[in-house]
Amino acid sequence: MTLFHLRRLDSSKVDETMDDIRNGRLNKAQKRYLNAYLNEYAREYRYVGRYNYDKD
């Protein structure tokens, strides 16, 4: 879901990967966008589990 939202950013080249996110290879605009999205998401939803991307 995070990768989906990252790719929706206007400056996205749609070549971002989960590996980029895991290894912090994001620019300031991408980090700010994801932090804003994830903070709003956290306000609305309760944590019930996680998705293991390593199994993809």
The 8 nearest C-alpha neighbors of each residue, nearest first, counted from 0:
[[1, 3, 2, 4, 5, 50, 6, 37],
 [0, 2, 4, 3, 5, 33, 37, 17],
 [1, 3, 5, 0, 4, 6, 17, 16],
 [4, 2, 0, 6, 1, 5, 7, 8],
 [5, 3, 7, 1, 6, 2, 0, 8],
 [6, 4, 2, 7, 3, 8, 1, 33],
 [5, 7, 13, 3, 4, 8, 11, 2],
 [8, 6, 4, 5, 9, 3, 11, 13],
 [7, 9, 11, 6, 10, 5, 4, 29],
 [10, 8, 11, 7, 6, 12, 5, 29],
 [9, 11, 8, 12, 7, 6, 29, 28],
 [12, 10, 13, 8, 6, 9, 7, 5],
 [11, 13, 14, 10, 15, 6, 9, 8],
 [14, 12, 11, 6, 15, 7, 5, 16],
 [13, 15, 12, 16, 11, 6, 19, 2],
 [16, 14, 13, 19, 6, 17, 12, 2],
 [15, 17, 19, 18, 14, 20, 2, 13],
 [18, 16, 20, 19, 21, 2, 15, 52],
 [17, 19, 21, 16, 20, 22, 15, 24],
 [20, 18, 24, 16, 22, 17, 21, 23],
 [19, 21, 17, 23, 18, 22, 24, 16],
 [22, 20, 18, 19, 23, 17, 24, 16],
 [21, 23, 19, 20, 24, 18, 17, 25],
 [24, 22, 20, 25, 21, 19, 18, 26],
 [25, 23, 19, 22, 20, 26, 21, 18],
 [26, 24, 23, 29, 30, 27, 20, 19],
 [25, 27, 29, 28, 30, 24, 23, 31],
 [28, 26, 30, 29, 31, 25, 32, 24],
 [29, 27, 31, 30, 26, 32, 25, 10],
 [28, 30, 32, 26, 27, 31, 25, 33],
 [31, 29, 27, 33, 32, 28, 34, 25],
 [30, 32, 28, 34, 29, 33, 27, 35],
 [33, 31, 29, 35, 30, 34, 28, 36],
 [34, 32, 36, 30, 35, 31, 37, 29],
 [35, 33, 37, 31, 36, 32, 38, 30],
 [34, 36, 38, 32, 33, 37, 31, 39],
 [35, 37, 33, 39, 34, 38, 40, 32],
 [38, 36, 40, 34, 39, 35, 33, 41],
 [37, 39, 41, 35, 40, 36, 34, 42],
 [40, 38, 42, 36, 41, 37, 35, 43],
 [39, 41, 37, 43, 38, 42, 36, 44],
 [42, 40, 38, 39, 44, 43, 37, 45],
 [41, 43, 39, 40, 44, 38, 45, 37],
 [44, 42, 40, 41, 39, 45, 38, 37],
 [45, 43, 41, 42, 40, 46, 39, 47],
 [44, 46, 47, 41, 43, 42, 40, 48],
 [47, 45, 48, 44, 41, 49, 43, 40],
 [48, 46, 45, 49, 44, 50, 41, 43],
 [49, 47, 46, 50, 45, 51, 44, 52],
 [48, 50, 51, 47, 46, 52, 0, 45],
 [49, 51, 52, 48, 53, 54, 0, 55],
 [50, 52, 53, 54, 49, 55, 48, 17],
 [51, 53, 54, 55, 50, 17, 49, 18],
 [54, 52, 51, 55, 50, 17, 18, 21],
 [53, 55, 52, 51, 50, 17, 49, 18],
 [54, 52, 53, 51, 50, 17, 18, 16]]
